[in-house]
Amino acid sequence: MAFFIFDTFKGTWQVKQIEGATHAKAFWQKTINDYTYGDFHEETYVDNKWGIVTRQILKSRLSRDF
């Protein structure tokens, strides 16, 4: 389902997980890695509202130049 959504809504995506959401973080890391074949950026930062956040940034496959 995530692949379908990424492909349907072309562009740059950000997917975020708050600290402590270890299952969500593992799910999104695997899903995004599989979708992009490892071509994504991940970072951790402090958000004023949510605290420590992990973010993956990726481009949908249909938005890439191949």
C-alpha positions, 0 to 999 in steps of 0.5 A: 500500500505504501508503494502505491501511495508513493507512486500515486502522489509523485514528489518528495516525501518525508516520513517521521516517527517520534522517539519511542515508536520503535516498531513504526521506525523499523517498519518505515525504514524497511519499507522505504529502503525496499521502495527506494533500493536504499536511495533515501536520507534519514536524520534525527532532530529535535522538534519543539512539539514532538521532541526527538524525531526520526525523518526519512526523506525520499523521492517517489520512483516516478519522480526520479531521473533514470 
